[in-house]
Amino acid sequence: MKRIILLLAVMVIIGLSSAQEDLTLGKYPYEVAEKNVTFNFEQDVQGSGYFMTYRYAKAGALAFKDYVHGSGSIDNEFVMFTQELDKNTHPIDADWVDEDVSCISVKEDNVMVYSPYQFAIGTGYYAVDPLVFDSLLKEKTWIKNYRAGTSMHHEVEYAHGIDKELEILAKEKYFHQYDPVYEGVGYSQMKITEHVDNGKVHFGVLQASSDRAYKNPAIEIDEDYFGTYDITKNMTLNVPYKLVQKSEDWLPCCSGGWADIPAGLKKGFGASAEGIFDCSCLKKARAGMYGPTDVNPPFKEWA
C-alpha cells in the first residue's frame, strides 16, 4: 500500500513539472507577456584624417539611419536612445489586449571641415609613398515611422564644410483590444540648424495617404540647394488613429438563420451555402433517406 501511495505521489509531481514546462514553452495560452528593450549610445570624437560612420536603429515600427564619410577634421557629439516595449495580455476567459510603445531619440552636434589627408602605413612601400584620402564631406540621415506612414530625409553631399545641430524624436503607440478597439499614434519630428559650405543639401518629407499609401502621398516635400547656405528646419508630423469595429461572431446566423447573415458574409459563403443555414439541406437529406412520405424519421431533431 505504501508503495502504491508513493508511486501516485511521484506521478503527481511529474505531472505538475510537465505542466509547468509546457506553460514555459508556450503550449498553453498565457496571461501576460512583456518585453522591454532599451539601448543608449553616447559618443564624443575629435580628430583629423579619414572618417566613416554608419548607425542604424530599429524599435517597433520605427527606424533610423545615419551615414557620414569624408576626409579632414571632425568634432562630433552624438547621443541616441531607443526603447521598444511590447505587452500582450491573453487571458483564457476574456478579451485579448496587445500594447506596443516604441521611441527613438537622437541628438547630434557635428562640425566637419574638408581637407586632403596623407596616411603612412608601416615601414615598407606605404611608409615612403603614403595613402592619400581626398574625399569631400557627405552626410545622410533619415527617420521612418511605419506606424504613421511617415518618412523624413536629410542629406548633404560634396561639401567643403558642415556645422550642424540635429534633433530627432520618433514615437509610436499601438493598442489593440481584440474586440473591438484599434487605437494608435505615430509621431515624428526632425529639427536641423546647419551651415553648409559649398555643397549640395537635400530635404525630403513623405506622408502616406490612406488610400494608395506612398503612390499618392498626403504630404510630399522635395528640396535641393547647391552652394553655401544657412538652413533651419523644424518638421513635425503627428498621426493619430482609432477604429472601433465589433467583429461578427463565427457563424452569426445561428440565432436568426440565413436571412440575418450580413450581405458581405453571404458572398463569402456562396449561394450554395444557403441550405446549410436555413436547414433545408437537412430536409432534403431526410427525404432522400426515408422518402418524401416518411413522417416519423428516427431522429426527431431532423423533423
C-alpha positions as semicolon CSV with decimal commas, in nm:
position;residue;x (nm);y (nm);z (nm)
1;M;0,000;0,000;0,000
2;K;0,283;0,238;0,089
3;R;0,449;0,163;-0,245
4;I;0,125;0,249;-0,430
5;I;0,084;0,579;-0,241
6;L;0,448;0,668;-0,307
7;L;0,411;0,587;-0,677
8;L;0,100;0,806;-0,704
9;A;0,280;1,095;-0,532
10;V;0,573;1,067;-0,774
11;M;0,330;1,064;-1,070
12;V;0,156;1,379;-0,940
13;I;0,490;1,560;-0,900
14;I;0,598;1,457;-1,251
15;G;0,264;1,574;-1,391
16;L;0,295;1,915;-1,223
17;S;0,651;1,952;-1,352
18;S;0,540;1,865;-1,705
19;A;0,252;2,114;-1,692
20;Q;0,488;2,388;-1,572
21;E;0,731;2,305;-1,851
22;D;0,453;2,320;-2,111
23;L;0,347;2,662;-1,986
24;T;0,707;2,780;-2,010
25;L;0,729;2,657;-2,367
26;G;0,407;2,835;-2,458
27;K;0,195;2,529;-2,526
28;Y;-0,095;2,682;-2,338
29;P;-0,245;3,034;-2,366
30;Y;-0,051;3,271;-2,143
31;E;-0,193;3,559;-1,942
32;V;0,076;3,828;-1,959
33;A;0,396;3,853;-2,164
34;E;0,611;4,167;-2,162
35;K;0,930;4,273;-2,343
36;N;1,109;4,600;-2,271
37;V;1,432;4,659;-2,468
38;T;1,629;4,983;-2,432
39;F;1,956;5,097;-2,590
40;N;2,164;5,404;-2,506
41;F;2,461;5,526;-2,716
42;E;2,684;5,829;-2,643
43;Q;2,990;5,941;-2,839
44;D;3,238;6,231;-2,845
45;V;3,502;6,231;-3,122
46;Q;3,759;6,494;-3,226
47;G;4,039;6,443;-3,477
48;S;4,157;6,467;-3,835
49;G;4,209;6,212;-4,110
50;Y;3,957;5,998;-4,295
51;F;3,633;5,901;-4,121
52;M;3,326;5,690;-4,200
53;T;3,038;5,614;-3,963
54;Y;2,719;5,413;-4,007
55;R;2,442;5,398;-3,748
56;Y;2,111;5,213;-3,778
57;A;1,843;5,152;-3,517
58;K;1,500;4,989;-3,525
59;A;1,240;4,992;-3,250
60;G;0,893;4,855;-3,319
61;A;0,758;5,036;-3,625
62;L;1,036;5,299;-3,614
63;A;1,369;5,303;-3,800
64;F;1,664;5,546;-3,801
65;K;1,976;5,560;-4,017
66;D;2,275;5,794;-4,025
67;Y;2,580;5,777;-4,255
68;V;2,887;6,005;-4,271
69;H;3,217;5,997;-4,459
70;G;3,490;6,237;-4,566
71;S;3,849;6,348;-4,510
72;G;3,958;6,640;-4,296
73;S;3,874;6,731;-3,937
74;I;3,573;6,630;-3,728
75;D;3,431;6,732;-3,391
76;N;3,126;6,517;-3,318
77;E;2,896;6,470;-3,018
78;F;2,623;6,210;-3,068
79;V;2,358;6,067;-2,831
80;M;2,095;5,807;-2,923
81;F;1,831;5,632;-2,714
82;T;1,586;5,366;-2,829
83;Q;1,311;5,177;-2,648
84;E;1,074;4,901;-2,757
85;L;0,801;4,792;-2,513
86;D;0,562;4,509;-2,606
87;K;0,294;4,389;-2,366
88;N;0,046;4,114;-2,451
89;T;-0,238;4,019;-2,216
90;H;-0,407;3,699;-2,332
91;P;-0,629;3,554;-2,059
92;I;-0,825;3,244;-2,150
93;D;-1,167;3,373;-2,041
94;A;-1,156;3,738;-2,154
95;D;-1,069;3,963;-2,448
96;W;-0,705;3,971;-2,552
97;V;-0,515;4,302;-2,541
98;D;-0,189;4,398;-2,716
99;E;0,005;4,718;-2,640
100;D;0,321;4,833;-2,822
101;V;0,515;5,152;-2,739
102;S;0,841;5,247;-2,916
103;C;1,069;5,551;-2,921
104;I;1,388;5,669;-3,095
105;S;1,559;5,988;-2,978
106;V;1,875;6,136;-3,138
107;K;2,078;6,450;-3,063
108;E;2,390;6,545;-3,258
109;D;2,632;6,838;-3,276
110;N;2,873;6,789;-3,566
111;V;3,143;7,014;-3,719
112;M;3,341;6,887;-4,019
113;V;3,595;7,067;-4,241
114;Y;3,721;6,905;-4,560
115;S;4,091;6,869;-4,644
116;P;4,306;6,600;-4,812
117;Y;4,490;6,372;-4,574
118;Q;4,802;6,156;-4,616
119;F;4,842;5,842;-4,412
120;A;5,168;5,648;-4,392
121;I;5,146;5,278;-4,302
122;G;5,422;5,055;-4,164
123;T;5,787;5,071;-4,276
124;G;5,758;4,950;-4,635
125;Y;5,618;5,095;-4,955
126;Y;5,334;5,291;-4,794
127;A;5,573;5,449;-4,547
128;V;5,761;5,607;-4,840
129;D;5,453;5,655;-5,061
130;P;5,168;5,721;-4,813
131;L;4,800;5,673;-4,886
132;V;4,611;5,988;-4,980
133;F;4,249;6,038;-4,877
134;D;4,076;6,315;-5,070
135;S;3,701;6,288;-5,006
136;L;3,450;6,571;-4,988
137;L;3,206;6,555;-4,699
138;K;2,885;6,354;-4,715
139;E;2,617;6,308;-4,450
140;K;2,282;6,129;-4,478
141;T;2,011;6,097;-4,210
142;W;1,656;5,960;-4,225
143;I;1,382;5,859;-3,985
144;K;1,086;5,639;-4,078
145;N;0,768;5,580;-3,881
146;Y;0,592;5,285;-4,042
147;R;0,300;5,306;-3,798
148;A;0,216;5,655;-3,927
149;G;0,346;5,613;-4,282
150;T;0,597;5,897;-4,231
151;S;0,946;5,942;-4,378
152;M;1,187;6,235;-4,319
153;H;1,519;6,260;-4,502
154;H;1,818;6,498;-4,487
155;E;2,138;6,470;-4,691
156;V;2,450;6,679;-4,757
157;E;2,694;6,586;-5,037
158;Y;3,019;6,720;-5,187
159;A;3,055;6,976;-4,907
160;H;3,370;7,156;-4,801
161;G;3,234;7,228;-4,454
162;I;2,936;7,128;-4,236
163;D;2,835;7,274;-3,900
164;K;2,514;7,107;-3,787
165;E;2,289;7,062;-3,485
166;L;2,030;6,785;-3,523
167;E;1,744;6,659;-3,305
168;I;1,517;6,367;-3,393
169;L;1,227;6,228;-3,195
170;A;1,005;5,948;-3,321
171;K;0,735;5,769;-3,119
172;E;0,467;5,519;-3,196
173;K;0,196;5,364;-2,978
174;Y;-0,040;5,084;-3,067
175;F;-0,331;4,946;-2,864
176;H;-0,546;4,656;-2,980
177;Q;-0,830;4,514;-2,777
178;Y;-0,932;4,222;-2,995
179;D;-1,299;4,305;-2,967
180;P;-1,344;4,581;-3,078
181;V;-1,078;4,862;-3,048
182;Y;-0,776;4,951;-3,262
183;E;-0,604;5,270;-3,147
184;G;-0,263;5,424;-3,203
185;V;-0,050;5,725;-3,285
186;G;0,267;5,790;-3,484
187;Y;0,478;6,098;-3,403
188;S;0,784;6,212;-3,600
189;Q;0,999;6,525;-3,559
190;M;1,326;6,640;-3,718
191;K;1,491;6,970;-3,618
192;I;1,803;7,094;-3,801
193;T;2,016;7,408;-3,776
194;E;2,318;7,397;-4,007
195;H;2,572;7,584;-4,214
196;V;2,690;7,412;-4,532
197;D;2,993;7,543;-4,718
198;N;2,997;7,484;-5,095
199;G;2,790;7,165;-5,113
200;K;2,456;7,013;-5,204
201;V;2,174;6,994;-4,947
202;H;1,859;6,784;-4,979
203;F;1,542;6,768;-4,766
204;G;1,257;6,525;-4,818
205;V;0,931;6,453;-4,635
206;L;0,669;6,195;-4,729
207;Q;0,341;6,122;-4,555
208;A;0,140;5,830;-4,688
209;S;-0,226;5,875;-4,769
210;S;-0,494;5,635;-4,651
211;D;-0,599;5,514;-4,996
212;R;-0,284;5,446;-5,202
213;A;-0,010;5,475;-4,940
214;Y;0,311;5,624;-5,088
215;K;0,190;5,621;-5,451
216;N;-0,047;5,908;-5,378
217;P;0,102;6,075;-5,068
218;A;-0,085;6,318;-4,846
219;I;0,233;6,528;-4,796
220;E;0,541;6,540;-5,019
221;I;0,837;6,778;-4,983
222;D;1,145;6,765;-5,206
223;E;1,406;7,042;-5,173
224;D;1,763;7,075;-5,310
225;Y;2,013;7,355;-5,250
226;F;2,354;7,392;-5,422
227;G;2,616;7,627;-5,280
228;T;2,671;7,783;-4,936
229;Y;2,366;7,805;-4,707
230;D;2,247;7,862;-4,352
231;I;1,937;7,646;-4,301
232;T;1,692;7,596;-4,013
233;K;1,420;7,330;-4,030
234;N;1,160;7,209;-3,780
235;M;0,939;6,936;-3,924
236;T;0,673;6,756;-3,717
237;L;0,407;6,503;-3,816
238;N;0,154;6,364;-3,567
239;V;-0,079;6,092;-3,697
240;P;-0,337;5,954;-3,451
241;Y;-0,599;5,696;-3,546
242;K;-0,876;5,497;-3,381
243;L;-1,105;5,225;-3,510
244;V;-1,390;5,069;-3,312
245;Q;-1,534;4,778;-3,502
246;K;-1,736;4,499;-3,348
247;S;-1,646;4,176;-3,525
248;E;-1,914;3,930;-3,624
249;D;-1,933;3,610;-3,427
250;W;-1,837;3,292;-3,604
251;L;-2,145;3,153;-3,780
252;P;-2,352;3,464;-3,692
253;C;-2,668;3,307;-3,835
254;C;-2,710;3,059;-3,555
255;S;-2,984;3,268;-3,392
256;G;-3,162;3,401;-3,698
257;G;-3,083;3,182;-3,995
258;W;-2,973;3,276;-4,346
259;A;-3,180;3,595;-4,355
260;D;-2,979;3,755;-4,070
261;I;-2,633;3,698;-4,218
262;P;-2,476;4,028;-4,341
263;A;-2,467;4,057;-4,718
264;G;-2,086;4,074;-4,720
265;L;-2,058;3,740;-4,543
266;K;-2,315;3,579;-4,771
267;K;-2,083;3,647;-5,064
268;G;-1,805;3,470;-4,880
269;F;-2,020;3,164;-4,807
270;G;-2,165;3,147;-5,158
271;A;-2,523;3,088;-5,265
272;S;-2,482;2,712;-5,231
273;A;-2,443;2,750;-4,854
274;E;-2,795;2,882;-4,801
275;G;-2,936;2,539;-4,737
276;I;-2,689;2,479;-4,454
277;F;-2,809;2,779;-4,257
278;D;-3,185;2,755;-4,317
279;C;-3,176;2,377;-4,257
280;S;-3,337;2,298;-4,595
281;C;-3,040;2,071;-4,674
282;L;-3,135;1,852;-4,378
283;K;-3,490;1,820;-4,508
284;K;-3,358;1,713;-4,846
285;A;-3,127;1,461;-4,683
286;R;-3,413;1,321;-4,476
287;A;-3,634;1,290;-4,785
288;G;-3,358;1,106;-4,967
289;M;-3,301;0,860;-4,684
290;Y;-3,657;0,787;-4,577
291;G;-3,866;0,900;-4,870
292;P;-4,089;1,205;-4,905
293;T;-4,383;1,033;-4,731
294;D;-4,197;0,925;-4,418
295;V;-4,334;1,137;-4,133
296;N;-4,157;0,955;-3,849
297;P;-3,779;0,973;-3,905
298;P;-3,564;0,811;-3,636
299;F;-3,415;1,146;-3,526
300;K;-3,677;1,395;-3,413
301;E;-3,439;1,690;-3,444
302;W;-3,433;1,632;-3,822
303;A;-3,806;1,689;-3,849
